[in-house]
Amino acid sequence: MTGAAERIERVTGAAVRDLRPAGSQHRWQHYRAVLAGGRPVFAKVAAADLGGVFAAEARGLRWLGEAGAVGVPEVLGFDGATLVVSWVAAGRPDPAAAERFGRDLARLHRAGAAAFGAPWPGFIAGLFLPNDGGAEVAVPGDPDPWPAWYAARRVQPYLRLAVDAGTLDSADAGLVESAADRAAELAGPAEPPSRIHGDCWSGNVVWSGGSGWLVDPAAHGGHRETDLAMLALFGAPYLDRILGGYIGEAPLAPGWRQRVPLHQLHPLLVHVCLFGTAYREQALAAARAVLAL
């Protein structure tokens, strides 16, 4: 019996019948396990307590699942260093699945959120994700609190991390800050908070059962265009079909395509913080694109 198996048994309350490594990511190992009774599961196991990373993921998955709109794994158990969810058998995407996923994603977003952010401490790829509502940055009487919240809670924290690490310099920071300052001008019509995945790149969409399933969320109340911009960032399969299905279910405000770089500032800064200068030029290009609008 390995330490990973013991961890999985402890958080699920079920014996592990089979355990196989399935790769690794960030600060944890991945496993495919089969529990007593034959149920396959997916587990993340870290060497030490991660300080809320897995709790945030578990709460996010359950919150997304409550919408009953898009497939998400069932959370079977977790603690500070372990997360176990139901296994989602990966298939291959096709145009019909992409269109269905677009419709499902629109219904997820429409389920909404109580406010921008979330009532739990967030994480994205192991980095802290500020989820408080940011009352101190709100403008009294402003009909759209999202731009100020996005700049303060999704752009500035990672910009500071990147500057402190020496990955971005003061000129880079000035460029990004100028782009973030234009959020209120460019955001389009005010919308209520949507229930978003928050890290919706193509690698976090598992194609199974004729649609896309969402995994590894940084879930929170946010702007729905953020998930769509993230899908476009690294190239989701059949993206045009996904967008077609989405827009057929929930039309987007005019100008949404031009706003994509604004919504990509956050994930690109996260990548700068995680991977260094490899993403510096892409982040700065997004900032320049925003300033060119």
N, C-alpha and C positions, 0 to 999 in steps of 0.2 A: 504494500500500500504506500503510494507516494504522498508527500505533503500536500500536493495539489488535490489529490483524491480526498484526503481527509478534510481539506477546506470545503470542497464541494459538498461532501456529505454533511458537514456541520451546518452550512447555510440552507441546504435544501431539506434536510431530514431524511434523505433517501440514500441507500447504499449505491456506490458506484460499481457498475459491472464491467465497464471498459473505459479506458482513458487513453487518448492519443493527442500528441502535440499538434497544434494547428497554427504555428507561427508566433509572432510577438509584435508588440507595438508600444511605443513610448516606454513606460516603466513596468509593463506587465506581460505575462505570457498568455497565449491563447490555447485552449484545449477543446476537443470534441469528446464528450463523455456520453456514456449510456447508463442511465440509472436503472435500478432494480425495477422490473416491470417492462423494460425495453424502451423507455423514453429517451431519445437523443437530446442532448443539451449542448449549449455553447458556454464556455466559462472563461473569464479573465481572472488571472491570479497574479498578484503582486508579491514581492518579497516582504513588504512592510505596509503598514497602514498608509493610505494615500491622502488622508485628511479630507474626505468627503467627495472624492472624484466619483467613486462608484455609487454612492448615495444619490448624487446629482443625476447620474445617468439612469438609475433605477426610477427615481421620481419622474424624470423626464419621459421615459418610456411609458410609464403608467398614465401620465397626464395626456400624452399623445393618444394612447390607446383608448382613453375614456371617450374620445370623440367618435369612435366607431366608424372612422372614415377611411383609414389607410392601414395596411398591415404593419404591425410592430411586434417584435418578440414579446412573449410573456415573461415577466420577471419572476423567477422561481426562488430567489434568495440572494442576499448580499450582506457583506460587512465591510469594514474599512479596507480590506485587501482582497476581496473576492466578490465577483458578480457572476451569477448564473442565470441564463435566460434560455427559453426554448430554442431549439435548433430550427433554422429556416433553410430549407434545401434550395440551393441556388440553381437557377436555370439560365436560359438565354433570353435577352430582351427581343421583342419584335414590335412592329408598328402598333398592333392592337393593344399589347400590354402597355406600351408607352402612352397611348391615348387614355387608357383606363387609369394609369397612374396619375396623369395630369388631372383627370376629373377627381380622383381620390384626394390628391393634394389640395385641390381647391376646396373640397368639403372639409378637410382638416383645418385649413386656414379659417374657414367660415365659422368653425366651432368657437373661435375667439378666445380671448384671455381677459382677466379682470383688469389688467394694466400692462404697460410695457415692463418687461423684466419677469421675474418669477418669485414666488414666496419661499425659495430655497437658494442657498449659495450655489452658484453655477460654476461649471468648468467646461473648457473646450480644449480637447487634446491634451489634457493634463495641466493647462494654464487656467488660473482663476478667471471666471467670467462674472463681472459685476452684474447682479440681477436686481438690485434695489431700484426703486422707481425714480430716484434722482430728483426729489422734490426741490432740492436747493438749486437745481439748474433750470427748473420750470419758469416760464415767463407768465406772470399773472394775466389771465384773460386770453392767453394764446389758444386759438382753437385747435392747434395741432402740436401736441407736446413731443411727437416723435423726433423731429430733427435735433432738438436740444438734447434729448435723451440719447439718441444714437451717437452724437458727437462726444458726449460726456462718458457714456458707459460702454461704447463699442469701438470708438476710434482712439480717444485720448489715452486710455490705460495701456494699450499695446504700442502706441507711439512712444510713450514714456519708457516702456520696457526696452524698446529697440534703441532709443537714444542712450539710455543708461548702459546698454550692452556695447555701445559703439558701433552698432550695425547701421544706424542712420545718423547723419550729422545734423547740425543746426539748420543748414539750408534745406535738407530733406524734410526736417520737421516743419519748417515754415511752409513748405509746399503743401504738405498733407494738412496742416492746420487751416490753410487758406481754402483747401477743397472742402474740409468738414464745415467750415463757416458758411459755405454756400448751401448746406443741406436744406435750410428753411426756404430758400429761394427756389430750389430745384425739386423738392420732394413731391410735388404734385398735390392733388386734393387730399385733405386730411382724411384718414381712415382710422377706424377703431383698431385696437391691438388684435392681431391675428395669432392663432395658435401655430407657431412655426417650429420646425425642426432645429434651425439655428446653425447647422453645420452640414447643409444639404448638398455636398458635392457628390459626384457620381459614385465614388467608392463607398458611400454610406447608403446607397440604394441597392438592395438585393432583389434580383428579379426572380419571382417565385409565384406560382399559382395564377399566372396571367396578369400580374400587375407588379408594381414595385413595393417592396417592404422597406421601411425606414429603420436604420440601426445607428448606434453611436450618436445619439442626439446631444445637442447643447440647447435643449428645448426651453422656450420662453415666449412671452408675449412680445411680438415684434411686428415689423412691416412685412406683409406677405411677399413683396417684391424681393426681399432679401433672400428667401429660399430659391426663388427663380434665378436670381443673379448668381447664386452659388452653384446651381446646376450648370450654368453656362461657363463658369470659370475654368473648369478643367475638362469640359466636353462630355456631357451625358449622351448616351446612345439615343438616337431618334429624338433629339431635343425638340425639333420642330413639331413632332407628333405630341410630345408631352405638353408643349405650350398650346398647341391646338386644342387638346383635350381640356386643359386648364381654362383657357379663355372661353371655350364653349360652355363651361360650367360657371365661371365667375369672371366676366370681362374685366380687363385691366384699364386703368385710367390712361388717357392719351399721354404719350411721351415716355411710357415705361421703358422702352428700349434704350432711350437716351440716358435714363437714370441708372442703368446697370452698373457703370463704373462707380457711382456713389455707393451703391450697396456692396460692391466688391472691396471697398477700402478696408473694412473690418477683417474679412478672412485673409486678405493679402498681408495685412499687418500681423495677424496671428502667425502666418507662415514665416514672415521675417523674424519674429521672435523665436520660432521653433527651429528654423533652418538657416538663419543668417542671411548673408548677402545674396544668396541664390535667388531670393525673391525681391530684392531691393528694387531693381529696375521695373519689375512688373507693378509693384506697389506705387512707385512714383509715376509710372505711365497712367495708372488709374486716376491718380490725383490730377495729373495734367489734363486728362480727358474730362474730368469734372469741371475744371477751370475753363475749359474751352467751350462749354455749353452756354 
